[in-house]
Amino acid sequence: MPSRHISPQSFNEILSELGDDPAIPDPHGIRKSSAPNAIHPDPQQQQKSCSPLESLNSAILGNQLQKFGVLIGIGVGLIGLSITLFIAYDSIKSSSEVQLQDSQKHISELQKELSLLRIELQTTEDELYSEIELLEVSIHSLKQNKPLLKSTIRPQATPNELELRRWRYLGAAQIKDSHQAFFNTGKSNVMFEKGALVLGDWRLTQIEKGIATLNHPQGKIILLKPSKSE
């Protein structure tokens, strides 16, 4: 190996870089501490080295804030949907209650109409019974008065005859010498004394417990009786 020439100064610099050998004692403290100088980092370099981390933290924080904002939006949407559903349910409930009340009112009106129809049907039935009885009485009278008839022509109805035949005999009362009979005309109740003119030329000639007799100057007779329902 070829020999190398190292100057004393270079040798000392090499030794200084290598440091003292701890195996060689130094009782007199000749050695100098060769502690390396503390290297202070450059603030700009430190700032540059920290900037990627801060950027990463900012990005993470931004993502978290974005997610948090999305969650807040979803929550607000759910609350709004809940309020809308509640309002819709309350509206449907109120509408159902109104429809139920209308239905009950309609049913009540139908029941009233049905009651009126029943009353009218009962009245019509009573009138039919009265007409049948009048026909029976008229037939009986015709049979009895048949020899007196001189013509086969059907007699014309006298004025007020049809209206009187619709009346109903309600009963009689006697106060001293006054004998009175009560009738229902279909519109109101009326009272006549025996012998009084009832309607037109028709006169109340006979009052009994179950029958009242009306006579006309032409010879016609109307017998009024209480209805079957009474």
C-alpha positions in Angstrom: 0.0 0.0 0.0 1.5 3.4 -0.8 2.2 5.7 2.1 0.1 8.8 2.6 1.3 12.0 4.0 -1.1 13.6 6.5 -0.3 17.0 7.9 -0.6 17.5 11.7 -3.4 20.0 11.2 -5.4 17.5 9.1 -4.8 14.8 11.6 -6.0 17.0 14.5 -9.1 17.9 12.5 -9.8 14.2 11.9 -9.3 13.5 15.6 -11.6 16.3 16.5 -14.3 15.0 14.2 -13.9 11.5 15.7 -13.9 12.7 19.2 -11.9 11.6 22.3 -11.3 7.9 23.0 -12.9 7.1 26.3 -10.4 4.3 26.8 -7.5 6.9 27.2 -7.6 8.5 30.7 -7.3 12.3 30.9 -6.4 13.0 34.5 -5.4 16.7 33.8 -8.5 17.6 31.9 -6.6 18.5 28.8 -9.4 17.2 26.6 -12.0 19.6 25.4 -15.6 18.5 25.3 -16.4 17.9 21.8 -20.1 17.9 22.3 -21.7 18.7 19.0 -23.3 22.1 18.8 -27.1 21.9 19.1 -28.6 22.4 15.7 -31.5 24.8 15.9 -34.0 24.2 13.3 -34.8 27.0 10.9 -38.3 28.4 11.7 -39.1 28.6 8.0 -38.1 25.0 7.5 -40.1 23.9 10.6 -43.1 25.8 9.2 -42.5 24.1 5.8 -42.3 20.7 7.5 -45.5 21.3 9.5 -47.5 22.7 6.6 -48.5 19.3 5.1 -49.7 18.1 8.5 -51.7 21.2 9.0 -53.1 20.8 5.5 -54.1 17.2 6.2 -55.7 18.3 9.5 -57.6 21.1 7.7 -58.8 18.6 5.1 -59.9 16.2 7.7 -61.6 19.0 9.7 -63.3 20.2 6.5 -64.6 16.7 5.7 -65.9 16.3 9.3 -67.6 19.7 9.1 -69.1 18.7 5.7 -70.4 15.4 7.2 -71.7 17.2 10.2 -73.5 19.7 8.0 -75.1 16.8 6.0 -76.2 15.2 9.3 -77.7 18.5 10.4 -79.5 18.9 7.0 -80.9 15.3 7.3 -82.0 16.0 10.9 -83.8 19.2 9.9 -85.4 17.4 6.9 -86.7 14.7 9.3 -88.0 17.2 11.7 -89.8 19.1 8.8 -91.2 15.8 7.5 -92.5 14.9 11.0 -94.2 18.3 11.3 -95.7 17.9 7.9 -97.0 14.4 8.7 -98.4 15.6 12.0 -100.2 18.5 10.3 -101.6 16.2 7.6 -102.7 13.7 10.2 -104.5 16.4 12.2 -106.1 17.7 9.1 -107.3 14.2 8.1 -108.6 13.6 11.6 -110.5 16.9 11.6 -112.0 16.2 8.2 -113.1 12.7 9.4 -114.8 14.2 12.5 -116.6 16.8 10.3 -117.7 14.0 7.9 -118.9 11.9 10.8 -120.9 14.8 12.2 -122.4 15.4 8.8 -123.3 11.7 8.4 -125.0 11.7 11.9 -126.9 14.8 11.0 -128.0 13.3 7.7 -129.1 10.1 9.5 -131.1 12.1 12.0 -132.8 14.0 9.2 -133.6 10.7 7.4 -135.1 9.4 10.6 -137.3 12.4 11.0 -138.4 12.1 7.4 -139.2 8.4 7.9 -141.3 9.3 11.0 -143.2 11.8 9.0 -143.8 9.2 6.2 -145.1 6.8 8.8 -147.5 9.4 10.2 -148.7 10.2 6.6 -149.1 6.5 5.8 -151.1 6.0 9.0 -153.3 9.1 8.1 -153.8 7.8 4.6 -154.8 4.4 6.0 -157.3 6.0 8.3 -158.7 8.0 5.5 -159.0 4.9 3.3 -160.9 3.1 6.1 -163.2 6.1 6.5 -163.8 6.2 2.8 -164.6 2.5 2.8 -167.1 2.9 5.7 -168.7 5.9 3.9 -169.1 3.8 0.8 -170.6 1.0 2.8 -173.0 3.5 4.4 -173.9 5.0 1.0 -174.5 1.6 -0.5 -176.7 0.7 2.4 -178.6 4.0 2.0 -179.0 3.4 -1.7 -180.4 0.0 -1.1 -182.9 1.4 1.4 -183.9 4.3 -0.8 -183.9 2.4 -4.1 -187.7 2.5 -4.6 -187.6 6.3 -4.3 -185.1 6.7 -7.1 -186.8 7.8 -10.4 -183.7 8.0 -12.5 -180.7 5.7 -13.1 -178.5 8.7 -13.7 -175.7 8.9 -11.1 -176.4 12.0 -8.9 -173.9 14.8 -9.0 -171.9 15.5 -5.8 -173.3 18.4 -3.9 -171.0 21.3 -3.0 -168.6 20.5 -0.1 -169.7 16.9 -0.1 -166.3 15.4 -0.9 -164.6 17.7 1.7 -167.0 16.7 4.4 -166.5 13.0 3.7 -162.8 13.5 4.6 -163.7 14.8 8.0 -163.3 12.6 11.1 -165.8 12.5 13.9 -163.9 12.9 17.2 -166.8 12.6 19.7 -169.6 14.5 21.4 -170.3 16.5 24.5 -173.5 17.8 26.2 -173.6 20.9 28.4 -177.1 21.5 29.8 -179.3 21.8 26.7 -176.4 22.2 24.3 -175.4 19.0 22.4 -172.1 19.5 20.6 -170.0 17.4 18.2 -166.2 17.6 17.5 -164.6 17.0 14.1 -161.1 17.0 12.6 -161.1 18.6 9.2 -157.5 17.5 8.3 -156.2 21.0 9.1 -157.7 21.7 12.6 -160.3 20.5 15.1 -163.8 22.2 15.0 -166.9 22.0 17.1 -170.6 22.4 16.0 -173.9 22.3 17.9 -176.7 20.0 16.9 -178.8 21.6 14.2 -176.1 24.1 13.1 -174.9 24.6 9.6 -171.5 22.8 9.2 -170.3 23.7 5.7 -172.4 25.3 3.0 -175.9 23.9 3.1 -174.9 20.8 5.1 -176.5 20.7 8.6 -175.6 18.6 11.6 -178.9 16.8 12.3 -177.9 13.9 14.6 -175.2 13.4 17.2 -174.6 10.0 18.7 -171.7 8.4 20.6 -170.3 6.6 17.5 -171.7 8.5 14.6 -172.7 12.0 13.5 -175.2 12.6 10.7 -175.1 15.5 8.2 -178.0 16.3 5.9 -178.3 18.4 2.8 -181.5 20.0 1.5 -181.2 17.9 -1.6 -181.8 14.8 0.5 -178.2 13.5 0.7 -176.8 12.2 4.0 -173.3 11.9 5.3 -172.5 9.7 8.3 -169.2 10.5 10.0 -167.6 8.0 12.4 -164.4 7.9 14.4 -161.4 6.5 12.6 -160.1 2.9 13.3 -156.9 4.2 15.0 -159.1 6.0 17.6 
